[in-house]
């Protein structure tokens, strides 16, 4: 038995190293599965970042309409939406979704 191990020592070590590196390549913190999960997480975070940037730009634009130069059309739109006011001889219909 000892003679057989001694003859195939290089083969045994090579098989062990190949198994070890292939296992660590696939699993583990830096493995293939972890890489795929982190790649998906990165794409989700980029989508969320772009949606948040769009929301910030939208709020910033609305803020500029109310602070720098008052936009009377925008103020009228806000009053119509929030307080349900209308002009004379207008009929307002409320449609619930």
C-alpha positions, 0 to 999 in steps of 0.5 A: 500500500505504502509502495503504491502511494509512493509511486503515485505520489505526484498523481495524488497531489495533482488530483488533490490540488485540482479538486481544491482549486476547482472547488474554490473557483466555483464556491466561496466568497470569491467564487463563480456563484458569488461573482454572479450574485454580486453582478446582479446586486450591482445591476440592481443598485445601478437601476435604483441609483438612476431612478433616484437621480431622476426623482431628485432632478424632478423635485429639483425642477419643481422646486425651481418652479416655485422658488426662483421665478414663480411659474403661475401655470405650475401654481395653478396646476398644483391648486387644481390637483391638491385643492380641487379648485376650478375656474368659473363655469367649469365642472370638475370630475373626480375619477378614482383609480 
